[in-house]
Amino acid sequence: MKTLSPETAAGFIRANTALMRPPHVPEVALYLADEAHDLWHRTEEQLAEIGLPPPFWAFAWAGGQGLARYVLDHPDAVAGKRVLDFASGSGLVAVAAMQAGAAAVVGADIDPFCEAAIRLNAEANEVPVAFTGVDLVGLDHGWDVVLAGDVFYEKPFADRLVPWFDALRRRGADVLVGDPGRSYLPRARLEKLATYQVPVTRALEDAEVKRTTVWRFA
C-alpha cells in the first residue's frame, strides 16, 4: 500500500469512511471514519503493517474545526486571497476557505493519502483545492494567508514552525492557527481572535468537547 496510486487511495478512503458533516462546521462535508468503520479501531502498529500512516485525514480534529469555523464566520480573513492550508489532513480548513471566498487554496500535507482525501472532500463540496506533498516549512510561495490547524502537538515540529511562521508574518502574510490547548503552542507569540467549544470524539481526545482557540501569529 505504500505505492498506492491516488485512484487506489481514493477507493480505500471511500471504503473505510463515510461522507459526514463535522458538528462544529456543518457547512462542510468530509469523508470521515467513525465507530462504524474498521479504520477507527486499528492501532498505528496494525496500520503500519499494511503500509498506511496514521490516518489523520480521516478525522475532523478540534483545531481544524475551530479554524474552519472562524474562516466561515469571518470571510474577510481569506476572501480574494491566496491561501495555504498547512498540514491540511482532510482538507477541512482548505474547503472552508474556498467556501468563504478565497481566490485560491493549496492544501499541503506530507502524508500521501491526503492528496486523495483532499481531492475527494473538495469534490464533495464542489470547490477547487490544489494539493502539494512538499514539506513547505521554511519556504515562501507568496501566500497572503497561512492557515494551520492543530500543529503544535510535538516540540521538534513546533520548533521548526515558529521561525517559519515568524518569517511569513514579517513578510506580510497573515498566519492563523487553530489550537485546542496543545502543549507546545507558543502563546507569547500569538494574538487571540476567537474561542469555541468544539465537539470531538473521546477516542481521539481526552474530552468530548475541546476548548479551541483561533490565534493570529503576531
Secondary structure by P-SEA (a helix, b strand, c coil): cccccaaaaaaaaaaccccccccccccccccccccccccccccaaaaaaacccccccccccaaaaaaaaaaaacccccccccccccccccaaaaaaaaaacccbbbbbbcccaaaaaaaaaaaaacbbbbbbccccccccccccbbbbccccccaaaaaacaaaaaaaaaabbbbbbbbcccccccccccccccccbbbbbcccccccccbbbbbccc
